[in-house]
Every structure is written in structure tokens, then in C-alpha cells.
Amino acid sequence: MINFKSYNPTRIIFGRDTYKKVGEEVQNYGKKVLMVYGGKSLKANGTYDEVVKSLEAAGIEFCELEGVKPNPRLSLVYEGIQLAREQKVDLILAVGGGSVIDTAKAVAAGMCYDGDVWDFYSTEKQPKLVMPVGVVLTIPAAGSESSDGSVITKEEGLLKRSCCTDLFFPKFAILDPQLCFTLPPHQISAGGCDILAHVMERYFVPDDHHDFSDRLCEAAMISLIENLPKVLENKKDYDAWAEIMWIGNIAHNGLLGRGKRDDWGSHDIEHQLSAHYDIAHGAGLAIIFPAWMKYVWKEKPEMMEQYALRVWHVSPEGKTQEEVVLEGIQKTEDFYHSIGLATRLSGVGIDDRDFAVMAKKAVMSGPLGNFKKLYAEDVKKIYEISL
Amino acid sequence: MINFKSYNPTRIIFGRDTYKKVGEEVQNYGKKVLMVYGGKSLKANGTYDEVVKSLEAAGIEFCELEGVKPNPRLSLVYEGIQLAREQKVDLILAVGGGSVIDTAKAVAAGMCYDGDVWDFYSTEKQPKLVMPVGVVLTIPAAGSESSDGSVITKEEGLLKRSCCTDLFFPKFAILDPQLCFTLPPHQISAGGCDILAHVMERYFVPDDHHDFSDRLCEAAMISLIENLPKVLENKKDYDAWAEIMWIGNIAHNGLLGRGKRDDWGSHDIEHQLSAHYDIAHGAGLAIIFPAWMKYVWKEKPEMMEQYALRVWHVSPEGKTQEEVVLEGIQKTEDFYHSIGLATRLSGVGIDDRDFAVMAKKAVMSGPLGNFKKLYAEDVKKIYEISL
């Protein structure tokens, strides 16, 4: 186990009808908020009205930044910063999933900074002061509701970049499983795939001696794999949604990666894909992750073998280690198929024309990953395997 | 899953040689500290000198409260409060295990309170302000280094009582597995048993739908059971100690009990034992827990069955549910024996003369536990089973 620091001060408020009391929570931070959200679905399913009702009941004034899209854009962040400054808000309230929360964090950082907020995403520069952020989570996936990270895409050049700082931990995050009842199936599956990837990036690591952490990761993976099909079958299965929402939170709050160098190669390789083709990040991961596994497994076959045995219960009887490993990868792909996700680029209509450009962009800040260091030619090969 | 809040702001600094930099951490909170510790062993193994060296190098003044004993006493807390006030310290630095940390927390609360600090332990009264507490952990067991609780014993009447408040989360906790290398075997085993109990109290719950949480608990139990014998075999096994120290922390930082009503019956029943006979809390738990399991398992046999199957890998082949459950309990006892702990009161020289008194004291504030509500007569029966 390598030395580490562990810190996560976000207050999680979890359970039935908790989002209807968001106003009371906001009161702890001030009287005026900028509410950031996507748009249509939030208004159609009644969540918007409930949040507004709760804010009003608590005497909270609010202004709105609407229109956040997946792979959230820098231009909207700029808009938000201007609005938040004009209105002198005390807190940025994200009502949505990862894209909305990441936008809120970027606005919160930009509001306190005289320069261009993109500095924090494109250089080593770190925010020194960030406005408080609160969250009402509507999609369990990105884990941004209690993470220290934010990912933003700059339209010019389609640059998808992240910023991590302790100041990005939201002050509070409200997780009500009921808010997941109206999610469309594809979003459920893509979100689940993102959660699984958050665990796997912390599971396939180059270091030794992380027995407990391995088992925590396996707990998350097994429970997710068991519960995701339940909500695809019955969208209003509260108990299964509660499991998924809690797993999605733990998967990315930092816990599962303590004491080892986690590997974000697959995430970074996917980021290029979703920036270039605007597909859902989770859907991209279902394609990239199996290809990555096939390309890197020989670096530490015993780790991939353990994954196959413990998570997928592959029987080792009469099989070589390679056969066990490949069966584990196959079962991962089978699972993605079973929840309606493609595991090949050809399945989502992407061909090889941009591979070289994306590979080059992916390693712009240096080689990727830790399980195996990946350079542009490695990334290109992984795109090729995923064709 | 029931509604819950989750919050833990303690900053964990984990790994090799981290305690040698405690001075730098303390600098974030002020210039003068009260250092609380046990005594002999800390000075004998060199930890005391290293901590002092680090404080001095960072320009931190300090005064000392020495002599904390297991089942920490209120009288020493009073002494600490007086000293901390006279010296106007900025932070209480606990260097030790649960008893030292709990004493530090009590001093930190008492220092900011005009009344008797025992109020917080004996009534519904809660602290409104608490001085910052920092920790250098030397014994993985109580989990107090990042918990919201403190347990103190009032000598008069041998009352062992706890106080829980968000203000009791230490500001930081330094966990260096090397500090465990000099622990005596009995303390290692008793500590391990305390950790296991912290998980089990959160595992055997009356609620339904906690798949993920169950698996997280199992991850902690299995990893602990695997690693504890390793350090009894080789006291300087850093990697195994790192696992145990990290498990001990997670076991009691709140995570494993989210979404369900945990059960502290066994802990409360044991508290009477260690208050009356001054045996180590963990050693008492090795006696009380199996007896508690035998008394309550029929409340929710499927939970005890799952424990036997998943944690102890009991084979269900050709066995009734009852046989599987009892085999799981037997394996728990066998494990305690294998690490040198008695599982009967007679094994530590305690007879039945105080059972009625202890049972009455245990339920002084109402019936115990959630898995099964326990009244005085139930507690007495559990003492009887454990004879």
C-alpha cells in the first residue's frame, strides 16, 4: 500500500423525499443561489417545480443557468460566471448529473477568479477560492456530487479537460433515488457503465498489497451488476435505485483508490471519443474498457484473473490463466450488451478516420495510465481493437 | 435502505513515516498544543521522541497530559481541561489509541464548556463548541481517530458512557502502520476483535435492502480475518498492518452503517463488563459477541446464514439453516481462540455475581440494540450464555 491522504467533507443527504427539503439545506450558506440545470426533463418530470417550491418556502432567491448538455461546454460556464457575479449569489446549486455539477463547479471557481477559468483546466494553475456548491443529484453516474473533480469541454479544438481540487468538493449533495425513476434506459445503462469504470480504474493498478481495497471494489462491482438490470426491468424499483445511487457515489468519492496509483487511461481515451463524437461518456466507456483490458492485461495477469474469478465467478477448472482472463473480459462485454450498450465503435457508427488525431490529443499532457503507461501509438491500437 | 446522512470531514494522512511530520500538520491549527498520551510504551518505543522532535522542528509549544489508561477515566479528563485552559492551547493532540483519543475529545469539549463535561456523556446535552483535535494513531482498534464518538468512564459508580457529535470528528488523523510494530500480542488480538465488532454491529441489522453495504462489511471482515494472523506471526509485516489499520479506520468512520439501523447491543453489554472488571474492551467483545449471536440469530436467520456463507465460507451442503448459522458462530469463536482470545467469561476469571447489576446498568437509558431489542433480562441471559 502506498502512502496516501484521504479527505472528503461533502455532506450526503440520502433517501426518499430528501430533495424536497433542499431549501432548508441551502439556508446554511446564504440567501441567493444560482440554480444550474439541463432543461427539458427536469421540468417535465416535476423535479424543477419541487426544487423551486422548496427554495421559495425557505425564503431563498434564485436565478437560473439552463441548458447544460452532456460533455458540458465552456461557453455556458462563462455565461454562468457572468450571471452569478451580476446577481451576487451565495451558492451555486446544481440540479442534475455530472455535466450539470461540473458546470456548477467551474462557475463557482470562475466567479472567484479574475483570469480565465479555463486556466484551471488547461494549466497547472489551481483555484484559491471557490464559491460553495450544493447538489441535487438526478443521475447516478459521474460521481461528481462528492468528488474533487470537474470536466469541461472547450468547443474550440474540442478539448475535454479536468480540474481537481479539494475546493471542488460540494458542501452538500442530496441523493433521492426517486429522482431516477424517469431516466431513459440508455442513460441508465451509460450511467451504470460510468460507475463501473470508476471502480475498475481504481481496481486495475500497478501496486501490490491492497487486499481490503480490492474487496471494497469488488463489493461495488458485484452490487452494481446485480442491481442495474433490476431498474432496467422496473424503473421504479426504489431499493435497487438506492443501491445504484449509493454505489455511484462511493465509486467516485475517492475511497476505492486509496493506497494505490489508480489508472485513468480508459477514461482519458474515452474523453477524446465523446468530445469528438458527442456520444455519452458511459456509452463510450463500454466500448473502450474491454479494448483496454485486452491490450493491457498481460502487465499484471493475476489482477485480471482475480477480477474474472471474484466479480464474474468464472470457473478456473481446466483453464489457463489467459483463458480465465479472457472469459472475464468477455463476461464484461456480455454484461454491457445485456444492458443495451454497444462494445464496438462500429456499433455506434464511428470509423477509424480520427484515431490518429484523438490518440495524439489524448496524450497531450503526457502518457496515460499507471497499469500500463500508454503513449499515442498505444492509444491508437486500443481504438483499433475497439473497432 | 432507510434515509441517512453521511458526513466525515477528518483528513487521514496514511503511510510510512507520516507521523514524523505531525508538527507540520499541527501548524495549520495554531502554535500551542496539549499532547495527550498513555505513557510507558510510547516513551519506550521512541514514538514520543519522534513526535516531540517534529513539534519542536515546526515551532510548536506543547504541554502534556500523561497517564491515560484503557477505559479512560473522567478524573483525568478534568485534569486535562484545567491544564488546557491554563496553557491556552490551540489544539488537543492525541498520541495513542481509542482511550487516548476519547480523552482528548472530552478535554476538547470540556475546555469550551462552563459546566461539567460529564453532562455531554450522561444527559441529552450536546457540545456547542469543541477545540480542534488531532491524532497520531498507535493502535488500530477503536476507530475513534475519525469517528464522532468518545467513551469515558466515571469512576464513581463505574459508569461507562458515550457522547456522539459532529464536533468530535478529529481535524486530522495520522496513521502510520509502523507504529503498530511494537504492540503486544494481546493488544493486537483485542484490537482486531474490536474492529470486527464495529463491522458486525453494522452488519446484523433489522432493515432490508442493503446489498452493497453488506458486501462492504464482508470486505472488511474477510480482509481483517486474513491479515490479523499475519501480524501475530510477524509483528513487522508492514503490508498486513497497513490493511488492518485502514480496515480499523473504515470500520468505524460511519460508512459501513449507512442506510440501516445499526445495532450496538453487544458493545453496550461489553461496556459494563470492561467497566466492572477493567478487561480490554476487545477481549470482552470476543466473549460477548458469540453469546449475543446465539441469543438473537432467530430474529433474522437469513442474515446470520449469509454471514456464515460469505465470511466463513461455510458449505451449506446437506445442512439446515440452523446448522449453517451455528457453524458460522462456531467459526467466529474458533477464530478468536486462534488469535489467543477467550470466548467465555470463565476463561478470564469472571463469574456470575455481578450479572444482575451489570444488566440493569446496561439498559439504564433504555433497551439495547436494533437487531433484537434487549431488556435487562435479555442482557442477563447473554451474560449467562457467555459464562
HADDOCK unambig.tbl for C-alpha pairs under 7 A between the chains (distance, minus, plus):
assign (segid A and resid 1 and name CA) (segid B and resid 239 and name CA) 6.59 0.50 0.50
assign (segid A and resid 1 and name CA) (segid B and resid 242 and name CA) 6.89 0.50 0.50
assign (segid A and resid 2 and name CA) (segid B and resid 15 and name CA) 6.78 0.50 0.50
assign (segid A and resid 3 and name CA) (segid B and resid 14 and name CA) 5.53 0.50 0.50
assign (segid A and resid 3 and name CA) (segid B and resid 15 and name CA) 4.27 0.50 0.50
assign (segid A and resid 3 and name CA) (segid B and resid 16 and name CA) 6.50 0.50 0.50
assign (segid A and resid 4 and name CA) (segid B and resid 13 and name CA) 6.23 0.50 0.50
assign (segid A and resid 4 and name CA) (segid B and resid 14 and name CA) 5.24 0.50 0.50
assign (segid A and resid 4 and name CA) (segid B and resid 15 and name CA) 6.53 0.50 0.50
assign (segid A and resid 5 and name CA) (segid B and resid 12 and name CA) 5.46 0.50 0.50
assign (segid A and resid 5 and name CA) (segid B and resid 13 and name CA) 4.61 0.50 0.50
assign (segid A and resid 5 and name CA) (segid B and resid 14 and name CA) 5.97 0.50 0.50
assign (segid A and resid 6 and name CA) (segid B and resid 11 and name CA) 5.83 0.50 0.50
assign (segid A and resid 6 and name CA) (segid B and resid 12 and name CA) 4.87 0.50 0.50
assign (segid A and resid 6 and name CA) (segid B and resid 13 and name CA) 6.59 0.50 0.50
assign (segid A and resid 7 and name CA) (segid B and resid 9 and name CA) 6.61 0.50 0.50
assign (segid A and resid 7 and name CA) (segid B and resid 10 and name CA) 6.52 0.50 0.50
assign (segid A and resid 7 and name CA) (segid B and resid 11 and name CA) 4.76 0.50 0.50
assign (segid A and resid 7 and name CA) (segid B and resid 12 and name CA) 6.36 0.50 0.50
assign (segid A and resid 8 and name CA) (segid B and resid 8 and name CA) 6.98 0.50 0.50
assign (segid A and resid 8 and name CA) (segid B and resid 9 and name CA) 5.95 0.50 0.50
assign (segid A and resid 9 and name CA) (segid B and resid 7 and name CA) 6.59 0.50 0.50
assign (segid A and resid 9 and name CA) (segid B and resid 8 and name CA) 5.94 0.50 0.50
assign (segid A and resid 9 and name CA) (segid B and resid 9 and name CA) 4.32 0.50 0.50
assign (segid A and resid 10 and name CA) (segid B and resid 7 and name CA) 6.51 0.50 0.50
assign (segid A and resid 11 and name CA) (segid B and resid 6 and name CA) 5.83 0.50 0.50
assign (segid A and resid 11 and name CA) (segid B and resid 7 and name CA) 4.76 0.50 0.50
assign (segid A and resid 12 and name CA) (segid B and resid 5 and name CA) 5.46 0.50 0.50
assign (segid A and resid 12 and name CA) (segid B and resid 6 and name CA) 4.88 0.50 0.50
assign (segid A and resid 12 and name CA) (segid B and resid 7 and name CA) 6.38 0.50 0.50
assign (segid A and resid 13 and name CA) (segid B and resid 4 and name CA) 6.23 0.50 0.50
assign (segid A and resid 13 and name CA) (segid B and resid 5 and name CA) 4.60 0.50 0.50
assign (segid A and resid 13 and name CA) (segid B and resid 6 and name CA) 6.59 0.50 0.50
assign (segid A and resid 14 and name CA) (segid B and resid 3 and name CA) 5.52 0.50 0.50
assign (segid A and resid 14 and name CA) (segid B and resid 4 and name CA) 5.24 0.50 0.50
assign (segid A and resid 14 and name CA) (segid B and resid 5 and name CA) 5.97 0.50 0.50
assign (segid A and resid 15 and name CA) (segid B and resid 2 and name CA) 6.78 0.50 0.50
assign (segid A and resid 15 and name CA) (segid B and resid 3 and name CA) 4.28 0.50 0.50
assign (segid A and resid 15 and name CA) (segid B and resid 4 and name CA) 6.54 0.50 0.50
assign (segid A and resid 16 and name CA) (segid B and resid 3 and name CA) 6.50 0.50 0.50
assign (segid A and resid 209 and name CA) (segid B and resid 239 and name CA) 6.21 0.50 0.50
assign (segid A and resid 211 and name CA) (segid B and resid 223 and name CA) 6.46 0.50 0.50
assign (segid A and resid 212 and name CA) (segid B and resid 219 and name CA) 6.28 0.50 0.50
assign (segid A and resid 212 and name CA) (segid B and resid 220 and name CA) 6.41 0.50 0.50
assign (segid A and resid 212 and name CA) (segid B and resid 223 and name CA) 5.43 0.50 0.50
assign (segid A and resid 212 and name CA) (segid B and resid 243 and name CA) 6.36 0.50 0.50
assign (segid A and resid 215 and name CA) (segid B and resid 219 and name CA) 4.97 0.50 0.50
assign (segid A and resid 216 and name CA) (segid B and resid 216 and name CA) 5.61 0.50 0.50
assign (segid A and resid 216 and name CA) (segid B and resid 219 and name CA) 5.71 0.50 0.50
assign (segid A and resid 219 and name CA) (segid B and resid 212 and name CA) 6.29 0.50 0.50
assign (segid A and resid 219 and name CA) (segid B and resid 215 and name CA) 4.98 0.50 0.50
assign (segid A and resid 219 and name CA) (segid B and resid 216 and name CA) 5.70 0.50 0.50
assign (segid A and resid 220 and name CA) (segid B and resid 212 and name CA) 6.43 0.50 0.50
assign (segid A and resid 223 and name CA) (segid B and resid 211 and name CA) 6.45 0.50 0.50
assign (segid A and resid 223 and name CA) (segid B and resid 212 and name CA) 5.43 0.50 0.50
assign (segid A and resid 239 and name CA) (segid B and resid 1 and name CA) 6.60 0.50 0.50
assign (segid A and resid 239 and name CA) (segid B and resid 209 and name CA) 6.22 0.50 0.50
assign (segid A and resid 242 and name CA) (segid B and resid 1 and name CA) 6.89 0.50 0.50
assign (segid A and resid 243 and name CA) (segid B and resid 212 and name CA) 6.36 0.50 0.50
